[in-house]
C-alpha cells in the first residue's frame, strides 16, 4: 500500500507538472498551420519554367564560409577551401552560378530547416522538440505542388525514398554512401525518371560535386545548400551567427539565369559580412529559395510561403519585366496567406501589425510602372509580412502564463506549508497527514468542478484556453489553499535569473554558492566542544570545498561567454575528444572510487553486510567497464590504432557497455533488494550470557541507502564521458564529506544541548545526546541541491541545445536503437542531477541509528521517514523556486532581445530539471527509503531495552557503546560505531 508521505510528494509533483504545463502552453506557442494549398483555376499563378527538373542537395551544417572565395582570417584546413567548385564556376559563369549567404531562422535543427525549405514558413521555438520525432508536413509545400502538377519528386514517391539513420555522429559514411548509390544512377539515366531529386548529405567530402555537375543536363537546375550552419564546436540548434549562416549555391548548366546581374536594382539586394572576414557578400533569407525554385520550375508558390524571390535569378531584360511578374505573384501569394490566417479563430494575432501590412500592400499596388520603386515596394511587402509573422509567432498567452506562474508559486507555498507543519509536529507528522490528505483530495475534486463551472460561461473571453486548462489550474489551486499556512517563499537563487549575465555564468556561480553554503557548518566546527569534532567538521568541509572547486574546472562554453571562457571538458573547443589527463585518470578513478566509499563507510563500521560484496564485485567492475568503454571510444576517435581497427573497437566497446549496464542493473539491484542492509552481528559468550554486537548499527539506514544510490551512480557513470566520470567521482566524495560534516554538527548541537541542560551527566546516556541534536533544517539540503547543479554543468552541459552530447546515444548500439538511445541520452543529460537529487534522503538517514522506545527498539516512521520527507520537500522546494525564477523572468522579459537565446532555454532547462528532481525524489523515498525502513524494522523487531543497561562514557574517538538484552534470552546487544 502506498504510504501517506509518498502521496504527499506525489501531490506536490502534480502541482509542479500542472504549473509547468500551463505556463509552457502560454509561453511556447505553436504556429497555426493552414491546410489550404495554392491552386490557380482562374488565372496563372506561376511563370513559364526555365528548367524541366531540379536537383536539390542538402549538406548538413554547410556554413557559408565553407564555400565563399573569401574565408575568414586563419582559415581551417579541414573546412575552408575544400568545396571550391561553387566559387570556380561562379567566377567562370557569373550569369549561371550564384553563391548566397542564406540566413536560417532558428531553431537551427535539421527537421525544422527542411520543413521551412519545403513550405517557406517559419518554425517556432517549441518545434525544436520535434527534431527527434518527426511528423508529416500537412501544409502546402513544393512537394505537394509537384504532385498536383503530375511531376515526380524523388525521395517522396513510393519506392523512391531511401532513408538512412542520420543521428550516428560517429558514422559519416553510411548515409552519404547510400545517397551516392541512389543519386548517381538517376543522374546518368538518359530518360531522367525524375522531376525533382533530393539528396541529404552529412559531409562535404562525399558529395562528389564535380561528378554531379558533369552528369547534369541543360534542363536541370542544381541547388546546393546547407540546412543550417554550426558553431565552432560543430553544434547547432541556437540562433548564433555561425549557426544561422548557411551556404546556398544555385547553378544552371544550360540556360542563363540572368541577363546581367550587375544591373539588378541595388535596393533589392542585401549584403552581410561574415564574422572574421572583411568582404561583404550577397545575403538572403534561406526560405527565399522556395518561391524562387517554384517559379523557376513553373510551379505555384506554396500557400504558406513567407519568402521572397531572389531578384538576380529573374532579371532577364533591362526593364525587369520577368522580375516584376515574379514579385507580383510572390506578393499576391503572401497577401492571400495573411488574409486567410487572419480569418481563422486565432487570426487576432495579426491585429497589431495589420495596419502596417495594409499600408505596405497599398503602396505596392499604387505604383503601376515597372521601375525600381515598384520592385522595392513589392519586395518590401513580403519582408514586412515576414517580420510581422516572426513577431507574431513570438506572441504569448498571458492568461495561461499567469495561471502557470500562480501554480508554480503555490507549489512552493504548499511545499513550504507541508515542510513547516511536519517540522512543528514534534514527530506526530503522521497524524497531521491523516488530517490533511483528505482535505487535499476534497480540494482537488472541488477545484476540478470549479474549473469546469468557471470555464463554461467565460470560454468566449479566454482565447486559447480550454476546459482542461481551467481544471488543471483550479484543482491544484484549491487543494493548495486548503493547507492554511503562511510560507516563506525562497528567492535567493531564483531572482538572479532576471539577469542575463547571471544566466550566462551560472555554471561559475553555482560552485561559489555551494562552497558558501557550508560556511555555517565550519563556524559551528570552530566552537565544537572536542578537538576531534573540530577536526572532522573543518577537515570534511575542506574536502567538500576542494571537490566542488575541482568539479568547476570542467567547462563547456556558451557562445555568450566568449572570449572569457576556455573549454576544458574537451581537448579543445573544436575537438570532441577528451583531454589526455582524463584518459590517464579514468581507470585509477574507477578503481579508487569504490574504495573511497568503503573508507567512508568504515568510519561508522558500516563496511559490512551488503557493502562487503557489493563494492568490489558490483560497483568496481561497472565503473571499470564504463571507463574502458570511453577510453576505447577515445582511441577510435583519434585513430590511435589505425582506421582498420575501428569496426573491431566498436564491437568491443558496445559489448562492454551492455555488460556494464546489465551487471549493475540486474545483479546490483537484485542483490540490494534481497540483502539491503550493511549490518553484521557478532555473538560472544560472556560468562553465562551471550553478548550480541551489531556492527554498522549507528548507520543502519544511511549505509544501505548509499549502496542503493550507487546503482544509479553506476548507470550515469556509464553514459558520462571521461571527464564527466571524474566529475561524478569528485561529486561522490563531496557528497559523503558533507554528510560527515552534517553528522558531526548534529553531534556538536546535541552535546551543547546536554551541557546546557540541568543534568549534564545525561551525556552518558547512549541516545540522549543524539535526541537533543537539532532536527532537520532547510539549510541542510542546500549543499546537496547545489551539488546536483554543479555536477550538471561539470559533466559538460549547459542550458543550450548545442551542449547535448550526441555520442551518448550510441553507447549500447552502433546505430540509433529506440528506446535505448533515448534512455542513454537522457541519463547523460539529466543523470548527474538525478543522481545527486536521489541522495537527498541521505541528509536525514546518514549516521542515524534505529530509534529506541521504552518498550523496545522500535523502528518507526517518526524520525527517519519524517525527516526524509522533509529532505524531499526541501530539495523539491529549492528547484521549484529556481523554476519559478526562470518562469517569471521569461514571462517578464519575453520581449527582451535575449529571450529565445537565454531566458527561454533556461526556462526549458528549469522545468526539465524540476521533473527530474520530482522523479528522483519519488523513486528514492518510495523505493529506497521504504525498502530499507521495512527491513531494518523487521530485523530489530522485538528487541527490548532492559532497565539494567550498562553504558560507558563517549570518548572523542567514538560514540558510546550500547548494550541490550533480548526479552526472550539473556543476551547483551552491543552496537559499535567507530566515529
ZAMARGU-4260 file (C-alpha; in steps of 0.2 Angstrom, whole numbers, plus 5000, padded with zeros to 4 digits):
<rodrens>
0) 5000/5000/5000 | 5007/5017/4996 | 5012/5027/5011 | 5005/5044/5016 | 5021/5053/5014
5) 5023/5047/4996 | 5005/5053/4992 | 5010/5070/4999 | 5026/5070/4987 | 5015/5064/4973
10) 5003/5079/4976 | 5017/5091/4976 | 5024/5084/4960 | 5007/5086/4952 | 5007/5104/4957
15) 5024/5106/4948 | 5018/5097/4932 | 5002/5107/4931 | 5011/5123/4933 | 5024/5119/4920
20) 5010/5113/4908 | 5000/5129/4909 | 5015/5141/4908 | 5023/5131/4894 | 5006/5132/4884
25) 5006/5151/4886 | 5025/5154/4883 | 5030/5141/4869 | 5016/5144/4857 | 5015/5133/4841
30) 5011/5141/4824 | 4994/5138/4816 | 4996/5128/4800 | 4984/5131/4786 | 4978/5117/4776
35) 4974/5127/4761 | 4985/5125/4746 | 4989/5136/4731 | 4978/5132/4716 | 4975/5143/4701
40) 4960/5138/4691 | 4955/5156/4685 | 4972/5165/4682 | 4990/5158/4681 | 5000/5160/4697
45) 5017/5155/4691 | 5029/5159/4677 | 5035/5149/4662 | 5048/5136/4668 | 5066/5139/4665
50) 5071/5121/4669 | 5061/5105/4667 | 5069/5097/4683 | 5079/5101/4698 | 5092/5093/4709
55) 5092/5099/4727 | 5107/5093/4738 | 5106/5097/4756 | 5123/5096/4765 | 5121/5095/4784
60) 5128/5111/4793 | 5136/5118/4777 | 5141/5135/4783 | 5143/5150/4771 | 5162/5152/4774
65) 5164/5134/4768 | 5160/5139/4750 | 5165/5158/4750 | 5180/5163/4740 | 5184/5174/4755
70) 5186/5163/4770 | 5189/5171/4787 | 5206/5175/4793 | 5216/5160/4799 | 5206/5148/4788
75) 5204/5130/4794 | 5212/5116/4783 | 5198/5105/4787 | 5183/5117/4782 | 5189/5131/4771
80) 5194/5129/4753 | 5188/5111/4752 | 5172/5114/4742 | 5179/5125/4729 | 5169/5120/4714
85) 5155/5133/4718 | 5167/5148/4718 | 5176/5142/4702 | 5160/5140/4692 | 5153/5157/4699
90) 5169/5166/4694 | 5168/5157/4677 | 5150/5158/4673 | 5143/5173/4683 | 5126/5173/4674
95) 5123/5154/4678 | 5131/5152/4695 | 5127/5161/4711 | 5133/5160/4729 | 5122/5167/4744
100) 5124/5169/4762 | 5107/5162/4767 | 5100/5166/4785 | 5092/5150/4793 | 5079/5155/4805
105) 5082/5147/4822 | 5080/5134/4829 | 5093/5128/4818 | 5089/5110/4819 | 5088/5099/4804
110) 5070/5094/4803 | 5064/5112/4806 | 5075/5119/4792 | 5069/5106/4780 | 5051/5110/4784
115) 5055/5128/4781 | 5064/5125/4765 | 5049/5115/4758 | 5035/5126/4764 | 5043/5143/4765
120) 5036/5145/4783 | 5045/5149/4800 | 5047/5137/4814 | 5043/5141/4831 | 5054/5138/4846
125) 5044/5123/4853 | 5046/5115/4836 | 5064/5111/4840 | 5057/5096/4851 | 5051/5088/4835
130) 5069/5086/4829 | 5070/5068/4837 | 5052/5063/4832 | 5047/5070/4816 | 5029/5071/4810
135) 5022/5073/4792 | 5021/5090/4785 | 5002/5093/4782 | 5003/5111/4775 | 5006/5116/4757
140) 5024/5113/4751 | 5034/5112/4735 | 5032/5093/4736 | 5013/5094/4736 | 5014/5106/4721
145) 5025/5094/4711 | 5012/5080/4714 | 4997/5091/4710 | 5007/5096/4693 | 5009/5077/4690
150) 5028/5078/4692 | 5039/5065/4702 | 5048/5071/4717 | 5062/5058/4720 | 5063/5053/4739
155) 5045/5056/4741 | 5037/5044/4729 | 5033/5026/4733 | 5048/5015/4731 | 5059/5031/4728
160) 5063/5035/4746 | 5079/5028/4754 | 5080/5034/4772 | 5096/5031/4782 | 5100/5033/4801
165) 5107/5050/4802 | 5110/5053/4821 | 5125/5042/4822 | 5138/5056/4824 | 5152/5043/4823
170) 5147/5037/4806 | 5150/5049/4792 | 5150/5037/4778 | 5134/5026/4778 | 5122/5040/4774
175) 5132/5048/4761 | 5137/5032/4753 | 5119/5027/4752 | 5114/5044/4744 | 5128/5042/4731
180) 5122/5024/4727 | 5105/5030/4723 | 5109/5048/4716 | 5122/5045/4703 | 5112/5031/4693
185) 5097/5043/4691 | 5108/5057/4685 | 5116/5046/4672 | 5100/5039/4666 | 5096/5047/4649
190) 5077/5045/4652 | 5079/5056/4668 | 5065/5047/4678 | 5063/5062/4690 | 5057/5080/4690
195) 5064/5084/4707 | 5078/5075/4715 | 5083/5077/4734 | 5099/5071/4742 | 5104/5074/4760
200) 5122/5073/4764 | 5131/5073/4781 | 5148/5078/4774 | 5156/5089/4762 | 5169/5076/4757
205) 5156/5064/4750 | 5145/5075/4739 | 5155/5072/4723 | 5152/5089/4717 | 5161/5088/4700
210) 5153/5071/4696 | 5135/5079/4700 | 5139/5094/4689 | 5146/5083/4675 | 5131/5072/4675
215) 5118/5087/4674 | 5109/5090/4658 | 5105/5108/4651 | 5087/5107/4658 | 5092/5103/4676
220) 5094/5116/4689 | 5106/5112/4703 | 5104/5119/4721 | 5116/5115/4734 | 5113/5122/4752
225) 5116/5119/4770 | 5101/5116/4781 | 5110/5127/4794 | 5127/5132/4800 | 5136/5127/4815
230) 5146/5135/4829 | 5165/5132/4832 | 5162/5116/4840 | 5151/5109/4827 | 5135/5110/4836
235) 5119/5119/4831 | 5101/5122/4836 | 5103/5140/4843 | 5102/5157/4834 | 5121/5162/4834
240) 5128/5170/4819 | 5138/5154/4814 | 5123/5143/4816 | 5111/5154/4806 | 5124/5157/4792
245) 5121/5143/4779 | 5128/5142/4761 | 5117/5142/4746 | 5123/5139/4728 | 5112/5139/4713
250) 5119/5133/4696 | 5112/5131/4679 | 5122/5121/4667 | 5112/5126/4652 | 5101/5142/4651
255) 5107/5158/4659 | 5098/5163/4674 | 5101/5182/4672 | 5104/5194/4658 | 5116/5205/4669
260) 5116/5203/4687 | 5125/5219/4689 | 5110/5229/4684 | 5098/5222/4697 | 5091/5237/4707
265) 5103/5239/4722 | 5088/5242/4733 | 5083/5224/4732 | 5100/5217/4737 | 5106/5215/4754
270) 5124/5211/4759 | 5132/5204/4775 | 5149/5202/4781 | 5153/5185/4789 | 5162/5185/4805
275) 5181/5185/4803 | 5180/5192/4785 | 5181/5209/4778 | 5172/5207/4761 | 5153/5209/4762
280) 5143/5195/4752 | 5126/5194/4745 | 5114/5189/4759 | 5096/5182/4758 | 5084/5173/4769
285) 5085/5154/4767 | 5067/5152/4764 | 5069/5163/4748 | 5074/5148/4739 | 5056/5141/4740
290) 5047/5154/4729 | 5062/5156/4718 | 5063/5137/4714 | 5044/5136/4712 | 5043/5149/4699
295) 5059/5143/4690 | 5051/5126/4688 | 5034/5133/4683 | 5025/5129/4700 | 5013/5139/4710
300) 5022/5146/4726 | 5016/5135/4741 | 5002/5144/4751 | 5011/5146/4767 | 5027/5154/4760
305) 5034/5169/4768 | 5050/5170/4757 | 5054/5182/4743 | 5060/5178/4726 | 5079/5180/4723
310) 5079/5195/4711 | 5096/5190/4702 | 5088/5174/4695 | 5073/5184/4687 | 5082/5198/4679
315) 5081/5193/4661 | 5079/5210/4652 | 5084/5228/4655 | 5067/5233/4662 | 5065/5218/4673
320) 5048/5213/4667 | 5051/5195/4672 | 5056/5201/4689 | 5041/5212/4691 | 5029/5197/4687
325) 5039/5186/4699 | 5037/5199/4713 | 5019/5202/4710 | 5015/5183/4711 | 5025/5182/4726
330) 5017/5197/4735 | 4999/5191/4730 | 5003/5174/4737 | 5009/5181/4754 | 4994/5193/4754
335) 4982/5178/4751 | 4990/5169/4765 | 4989/5183/4778 | 4971/5186/4773 | 4967/5168/4776
340) 4977/5167/4793 | 4968/5182/4799 | 4951/5175/4796 | 4955/5160/4807 | 4949/5160/4825
345) 4967/5164/4831 | 4970/5177/4817 | 4968/5191/4830 | 4987/5188/4832 | 4989/5199/4817
350) 4979/5214/4823 | 4994/5223/4830 | 5003/5223/4813 | 4988/5223/4801 | 4988/5242/4798
355) 5007/5242/4793 | 5004/5227/4782 | 4989/5235/4773 | 4999/5251/4771 | 5014/5241/4763
360) 5001/5232/4751 | 4993/5249/4746 | 5010/5256/4742 | 5015/5241/4732 | 4998/5242/4722
365) 4999/5261/4719 | 5014/5261/4708 | 5010/5255/4690 | 5026/5257/4680 | 5039/5243/4681
370) 5053/5253/4689 | 5065/5251/4704 | 5052/5259/4715 | 5039/5246/4712 | 5051/5232/4713
375) 5056/5238/4730 | 5039/5241/4736 | 5033/5223/4731 | 5048/5216/4739 | 5046/5227/4754
380) 5028/5220/4757 | 5035/5202/4758 | 5048/5207/4770 | 5036/5217/4781 | 5025/5201/4781
385) 5040/5191/4786 | 5044/5202/4800 | 5026/5203/4806 | 5025/5184/4807 | 5041/5182/4816
390) 5035/5194/4829 | 5018/5186/4829 | 5024/5169/4832 | 5034/5176/4847 | 5017/5181/4854
395) 5012/5173/4871 | 4996/5169/4880 | 4997/5180/4896 | 4982/5171/4904 | 4990/5154/4903
400) 5007/5160/4908 | 4999/5169/4924 | 4990/5153/4928 | 5006/5143/4927 | 5016/5155/4937
405) 5002/5155/4950 | 5003/5136/4952 | 5021/5136/4952 | 5021/5149/4966 | 5008/5140/4975
410) 5018/5123/4974 | 5032/5132/4983 | 5019/5138/4996 | 5012/5121/4998 | 5029/5113/4999
415) 5034/5125/5012 | 5017/5124/5022 | 5020/5105/5022 | 5038/5107/5027 | 5034/5119/5041
420) 5019/5108/5048 | 5029/5092/5048 | 5044/5102/5057 | 5032/5108/5070 | 5023/5092/5073
425) 5035/5085/5086 | 5036/5068/5077 | 5017/5067/5075 | 5018/5071/5057 | 5008/5055/5053
430) 4993/5062/5062 | 4995/5079/5053 | 4995/5069/5036 | 4979/5060/5041 | 4970/5076/5043
435) 4977/5085/5028 | 4977/5072/5014 | 4958/5070/5014 | 4957/5089/5013 | 4969/5089/4999
440) 4958/5076/4989 | 4942/5086/4993 | 4951/5102/4986 | 4956/5093/4970 | 4939/5087/4967
445) 4931/5103/4971 | 4943/5113/4961 | 4940/5102/4946 | 4922/5106/4947 | 4925/5124/4950
450) 4936/5124/4934 | 4923/5117/4923 | 4909/5128/4930 | 4920/5144/4928 | 4925/5139/4910
455) 4908/5136/4903 | 4902/5154/4904 | 4919/5163/4902 | 4925/5152/4887 | 4922/5166/4874
460) 4933/5178/4885 | 4948/5165/4886 | 4956/5164/4869 | 4967/5149/4868 | 4961/5141/4884
465) 4951/5125/4885 | 4942/5116/4899 | 4957/5105/4904 | 4967/5121/4907 | 4954/5128/4919
470) 4953/5111/4928 | 4972/5109/4929 | 4973/5127/4936 | 4958/5126/4949 | 4960/5109/4956
475) 4978/5111/4962 | 4975/5129/4967 | 4960/5125/4978 | 4969/5110/4986 | 4984/5120/4990
480) 4974/5134/4998 | 4967/5121/5010 | 4983/5119/5019 | 4980/5136/5028 | 4999/5141/5031
485) 5009/5157/5028 | 5025/5151/5020 | 5042/5160/5017 | 5045/5160/4998 | 5063/5156/4994
490) 5071/5169/4982 | 5089/5168/4985 | 5094/5159/4969 | 5078/5162/4959 | 5078/5181/4957
495) 5095/5180/4949 | 5088/5173/4933 | 5082/5191/4929 | 5100/5195/4924 | 5106/5188/4908
500) 5123/5189/4914 | 5120/5178/4929 | 5111/5165/4917 | 5127/5165/4906 | 5138/5162/4920
505) 5128/5151/4931 | 5140/5137/4929 | 5153/5148/4938 | 5142/5155/4951 | 5134/5138/4957
510) 5151/5132/4964 | 5153/5148/4973 | 5136/5146/4981 | 5139/5128/4985 | 5155/5132/4995
515) 5147/5147/5003 | 5133/5135/5009 | 5145/5125/5020 | 5152/5140/5029 | 5139/5140/5044
520) 5144/5122/5047 | 5163/5127/5048 | 5159/5141/5060 | 5150/5128/5071 | 5165/5117/5070
525) 5176/5130/5077 | 5166/5130/5093 | 5165/5111/5094 | 5167/5105/5112 | 5180/5092/5107
530) 5196/5093/5096 | 5190/5078/5086 | 5174/5085/5081 | 5183/5101/5076 | 5195/5092/5065
535) 5181/5082/5057 | 5170/5097/5053 | 5184/5108/5047 | 5193/5093/5038 | 5177/5086/5029
540) 5171/5104/5025 | 5188/5107/5017 | 5187/5091/5007 | 5169/5096/5001 | 5175/5113/4996
545) 5190/5106/4986 | 5180/5093/4977 | 5167/5107/4972 | 5180/5118/4965 | 5189/5104/4956
550) 5172/5100/4948 | 5170/5118/4942 | 5186/5116/4932 | 5177/5106/4919 | 5168/5118/4907
555) 5160/5119/4891 | 5157/5137/4885 | 5142/5146/4879 | 5144/5157/4864 | 5140/5172/4876
560) 5154/5168/4887 | 5167/5171/4874 | 5182/5176/4875 | 5182/5174/4894 | 5179/5155/4894
565) 5190/5141/4889 | 5184/5123/4886 | 5191/5110/4897 | 5178/5096/4896 | 5185/5093/4878
570) 5203/5094/4872 | 5198/5110/4863 | 5183/5120/4858 | 5184/5112/4840 | 5188/5094/4845
575) 5176/5082/4854 | 5190/5071/4861 | 5193/5071/4880 | 5209/5079/4887 | 5223/5067/4889
580) 5223/5069/4908 | 5206/5062/4909 | 5211/5047/4899 | 5226/5044/4911 | 5215/5046/4927
585) 5200/5036/4921 | 5205/5018/4926 | 5213/5024/4943 | 5197/5034/4947 | 5186/5019/4943
590) 5196/5008/4955 | 5198/5021/4969 | 5180/5027/4970 | 5173/5011/4977 | 5187/5010/4990
595) 5184/5028/4995 | 5166/5024/4998 | 5171/5009/5008 | 5183/5020/5019 | 5169/5032/5022
600) 5158/5018/5027 | 5171/5011/5038 | 5170/5026/5049 | 5154/5020/5056 | 5159/5002/5054
605) 5146/5000/5040 | 5158/4992/5028 | 5150/4976/5032 | 5135/4966/5027 | 5130/4970/5009
610) 5144/4983/5007 | 5157/4969/5008 | 5152/4960/4991 | 5143/4975/4983 | 5158/4987/4982
615) 5171/4976/4975 | 5160/4964/4965 | 5146/4975/4958 | 5152/4993/4958 | 5170/4992/4954
620) 5168/4981/4938 | 5154/4993/4932 | 5165/5008/4934 | 5180/5000/4926 | 5169/4994/4911
625) 5162/5012/4910 | 5180/5019/4909 | 5186/5006/4897 | 5171/5010/4885 | 5176/5028/4884
630) 5194/5025/4883 | 5190/5014/4868 | 5179/5027/4861 | 5194/5040/4863 | 5206/5028/4854
635) 5194/5026/4840 | 5190/5045/4838 | 5209/5050/4837 | 5213/5034/4827 | 5226/5028/4839
640) 5226/5010/4832 | 5223/5014/4814 | 5207/5015/4804 | 5206/4996/4801 | 5204/4993/4819
645) 5188/5004/4821 | 5175/4991/4817 | 5183/4979/4830 | 5184/4993/4843 | 5166/4997/4840
650) 5160/4979/4843 | 5171/4978/4859 | 5165/4994/4867 | 5147/4990/4863 | 5148/4974/4872
655) 5157/4982/4886 | 5144/4995/4889 | 5130/4982/4888 | 5138/4971/4900 | 5141/4985/4912
660) 5123/4991/4911 | 5116/4973/4913 | 5128/4969/4928 | 5124/4985/4938 | 5106/4985/4934
665) 5102/4966/4936 | 5115/4959/4948 | 5116/4975/4958 | 5098/4979/4960 | 5094/4960/4964
670) 5107/4959/4977 | 5102/4976/4985 | 5083/4971/4985 | 5085/4955/4994 | 5100/4959/5006
675) 5099/4978/5008 | 5107/4981/5025 | 5125/4984/5029 | 5125/4976/5046 | 5135/4962/5054
680) 5131/4953/5070 | 5144/4946/5081 | 5139/4934/5096 | 5151/4932/5110 | 5149/4921/5126
685) 5152/4932/5141 | 5150/4921/5157 | 5133/4914/5157 | 5126/4927/5144 | 5128/4929/5126
690) 5134/4947/5120 | 5127/4952/5103 | 5137/4965/5094 | 5129/4974/5079 | 5142/4982/5068
695) 5135/4996/5057 | 5121/4999/5069 | 5123/5018/5070 | 5122/5020/5051 | 5109/5006/5049
700) 5099/5017/5037 | 5112/5028/5028 | 5124/5014/5023 | 5111/5003/5013 | 5104/5019/5005
705) 5121/5024/4999 | 5123/5007/4990 | 5105/5009/4983 | 5111/5027/4977 | 5127/5019/4969
710) 5117/5009/4957 | 5110/5025/4949 | 5128/5032/4950 | 5134/5017/4940 | 5122/5019/4926
715) 5125/5038/4925 | 5144/5034/4926 | 5142/5023/4910 | 5134/5036/4900 | 5146/5050/4905
720) 5162/5054/4895 | 5179/5053/4903 | 5179/5070/4911 | 5161/5068/4916 | 5166/5052/4926
725) 5180/5061/4935 | 5167/5075/4940 | 5154/5061/4946 | 5168/5054/4957 | 5173/5071/4964
730) 5154/5074/4967 | 5153/5057/4977 | 5167/5062/4988 | 5159/5080/4991 | 5143/5072/4995
735) 5149/5060/5008 | 5161/5073/5015 | 5146/5084/5018 | 5136/5070/5026 | 5150/5068/5038
740) 5151/5087/5041 | 5132/5087/5045 | 5133/5072/5056 | 5147/5080/5066 | 5137/5096/5068
745) 5122/5087/5074 | 5134/5079/5087 | 5140/5096/5092 | 5122/5103/5094 | 5117/5088/5104
750) 5132/5089/5116 | 5129/5108/5118 | 5111/5105/5122 | 5116/5092/5135 | 5130/5103/5143
755) 5117/5117/5144 | 5104/5106/5152 | 5101/5104/5171 | 5108/5086/5170 | 5125/5086/5161
760) 5128/5068/5166 | 5115/5064/5153 | 5129/5064/5141 | 5132/5046/5147 | 5115/5040/5141
765) 5118/5032/5124 | 5104/5040/5115 | 5101/5056/5124 | 5114/5067/5116 | 5108/5062/5098
770) 5090/5065/5104 | 5094/5083/5109 | 5103/5087/5092 | 5095/5099/5080 | 5081/5092/5069
775) 5082/5093/5050 | 5083/5111/5044 | 5081/5118/5026 | 5098/5124/5025 | 5104/5106/5027
780) 5098/5102/5009 | 5106/5117/5000 | 5123/5110/4998 | 5116/5094/4990 | 5104/5104/4979
785) 5119/5115/4973 | 5130/5099/4971 | 5117/5092/4958 | 5118/5108/4948 | 5137/5109/4949
790) 5138/5091/4943 | 5126/5095/4928 | 5137/5109/4922 | 5153/5100/4926 | 5149/5085/4916
795) 5149/5095/4900 | 5131/5103/4900 | 5124/5120/4898 | 5106/5127/4896 | 5108/5126/4877
800) 5104/5114/4864 | 5121/5114/4857 | 5128/5106/4873 | 5119/5090/4870 | 5131/5075/4869
805) 5125/5065/4855 | 5139/5052/4857 | 5129/5045/4872 | 5115/5039/4861 | 5127/5026/4853
810) 5133/5018/4869 | 5123/5002/4868 | 5122/5001/4850 | 5132/5007/4835 | 5116/5014/4827
815) 5101/5023/4834 | 5091/5010/4843 | 5075/5016/4852 | 5072/5017/4866 | 5089/5013/4871
820) 5097/5028/4863 | 5084/5039/4870 | 5087/5032/4888 | 5106/5034/4887 | 5104/5052/4880
825) 5093/5056/4895 | 5104/5048/4908 | 5119/5058/4901 | 5110/5074/4901 | 5100/5074/4917
830) 5108/5059/4925 | 5120/5069/4936 | 5106/5080/4943 | 5095/5064/4946 | 5109/5056/4955
835) 5113/5070/4967 | 5094/5073/4970 | 5092/5055/4974 | 5105/5057/4988 | 5094/5070/4997
840) 5086/5057/5009 | 5104/5053/5015 | 5104/5070/5023 | 5091/5063/5035 | 5097/5045/5035
845) 5116/5047/5037 | 5123/5040/5054 | 5105/5039/5061 | 5103/5023/5072 | 5086/5015/5074
850) 5075/5024/5086 | 5073/5017/5103 | 5057/5016/5113 | 5054/5012/5132 | 5046/4996/5126
855) 5060/4990/5115 | 5070/4995/5100 | 5056/5001/5088 | 5060/5006/5070 | 5047/5019/5067
860) 5042/5032/5054 | 5043/5045/5067 | 5060/5052/5064 | 5068/5043/5050 | 5054/5043/5037
865) 5048/5060/5044 | 5065/5069/5041 | 5067/5060/5024 | 5050/5068/5019 | 5057/5085/5025
870) 5073/5082/5014 | 5062/5078/4999 | 5051/5093/5002 | 5066/5104/5004 | 5075/5099/4988
875) 5059/5100/4978 | 5055/5117/4985 | 5073/5123/4980 | 5071/5118/4962 | 5053/5124/4962
880) 5060/5141/4967 | 5073/5140/4953 | 5059/5136/4941 | 5048/5150/4947 | 5063/5162/4945
885) 5066/5156/4927 | 5047/5156/4923 | 5044/5174/4929 | 5060/5181/4921 | 5055/5173/4904
890) 5037/5180/4906 | 5043/5197/4911 | 5057/5198/4899 | 5048/5189/4884 | 5051/5205/4873
895) 5069/5205/4878 | 5082/5204/4864 | 5089/5188/4873 | 5073/5179/4877 | 5075/5165/4864
900) 5094/5164/4866 | 5095/5165/4885 | 5079/5165/4895 | 5068/5153/4886 | 5081/5139/4885
905) 5085/5142/4904 | 5066/5140/4907 | 5065/5124/4897 | 5081/5118/4907 | 5072/5123/4923
910) 5056/5113/4920 | 5066/5098/4914 | 5077/5099/4930 | 5061/5100/4940 | 5053/5085/4933
915) 5070/5076/4935 | 5070/5081/4954 | 5052/5075/4956 | 5056/5058/4949 | 5072/5056/4959
920) 5063/5060/4975 | 5048/5049/4972 | 5060/5035/4967 | 5071/5037/4982 | 5058/5039/4995
925) 5045/5027/4988 | 5058/5013/4984 | 5074/5016/4993 | 5069/5023/5010 | 5053/5012/5011
930) 5063/4996/5007 | 5077/5000/5020 | 5065/5005/5034 | 5055/4990/5032 | 5070/4978/5033
935) 5078/4987/5047 | 5061/4986/5057 | 5060/4968/5053 | 5077/4964/5059 | 5076/4973/5076
940) 5058/4969/5079 | 5056/4963/5097 | 5072/4968/5104 | 5070/4977/5120 | 5080/4989/5131
945) 5082/4982/5149 | 5082/4993/5164 | 5100/4987/5169 | 5108/4993/5153 | 5126/4996/5155
950) 5134/5011/5147 | 5151/5019/5146 | 5156/5037/5143 | 5158/5043/5125 | 5176/5047/5120
955) 5182/5059/5107 | 5186/5045/5095 | 5170/5035/5096 | 5152/5037/5102 | 5147/5027/5117
960) 5144/5008/5116 | 5126/5002/5119 | 5122/4985/5126 | 5105/4977/5125 | 5097/4961/5131
965) 5084/4952/5121 | 5067/4949/5131 | 5067/4931/5127 | 5085/4927/5130 | 5098/4935/5142
970) 5109/4942/5129 | 5118/4958/5128 | 5117/4968/5112 | 5131/4980/5108 | 5131/4992/5093
975) 5148/4998/5088 | 5152/5014/5080 | 5170/5019/5076 | 5166/5038/5073
</rodrens>
